[in-house]
Amino acid sequence: MVERDGNGGWGGRALEVRIVGSKATATPTGDTFRSIFGLRSTWFRVR
């Protein structure tokens, strides 16, 4: 996670997510990540 809004548990909703692959790195918004992975909210945690 690159950036959260700071509200509530886990530091809040995801505003920006960094995805690191073997050939490239992407930094989608939290809403774009949510949409791509079929999540219902930007309130998620990735380990």
VEXDREN-2710 file (C-alpha; in Angstrom, 1 decimal):
% VEXDREN-2710
k/r/px/py/pz
1/MET/0.0/0.0/0.0
2/VAL/1.4/3.4/-0.9
3/GLU/-1.2/5.7/0.5
4/ARG/-4.3/5.5/2.7
5/ASP/-6.7/8.2/3.8
6/GLY/-5.9/7.7/7.6
7/ASN/-9.4/7.0/8.8
8/GLY/-10.5/4.0/10.8
9/GLY/-8.8/0.6/11.2
10/TRP/-5.7/-0.4/9.1
11/GLY/-5.1/3.3/8.4
12/GLY/-8.3/3.8/6.3
13/ARG/-9.3/3.3/2.7
14/ALA/-6.6/2.7/0.0
15/LEU/-5.9/5.7/-2.1
16/GLU/-2.9/4.3/-4.0
17/VAL/-1.5/0.8/-4.3
18/ARG/1.9/-0.3/-5.6
19/ILE/2.1/-3.6/-7.5
20/VAL/5.6/-4.9/-8.1
21/GLY/6.2/-7.5/-10.7
22/SER/9.3/-9.1/-12.2
23/LYS/9.2/-6.8/-15.3
24/ALA/7.3/-3.7/-14.2
25/THR/5.8/-1.8/-11.3
26/ALA/2.3/-0.3/-11.4
27/THR/0.7/2.2/-9.0
28/PRO/-3.1/2.3/-9.6
29/THR/-5.5/4.3/-7.5
30/GLY/-7.3/2.3/-4.7
31/ASP/-10.5/2.5/-6.7
32/THR/-8.9/1.1/-9.9
33/PHE/-7.3/-1.7/-7.8
34/ARG/-10.7/-2.4/-6.2
35/SER/-12.4/-2.5/-9.6
36/ILE/-9.8/-4.8/-11.3
37/PHE/-9.9/-7.3/-8.5
38/GLY/-13.7/-7.2/-8.0
39/LEU/-13.5/-5.9/-4.4
40/ARG/-16.6/-4.2/-3.0
41/SER/-14.8/-1.3/-1.4
42/THR/-11.4/0.4/-1.1
43/TRP/-11.3/-0.6/2.5
44/PHE/-9.0/-3.7/2.1
45/ARG/-5.7/-5.0/3.4
46/VAL/-3.2/-7.0/1.4
47/ARG/-0.5/-9.0/3.0
END
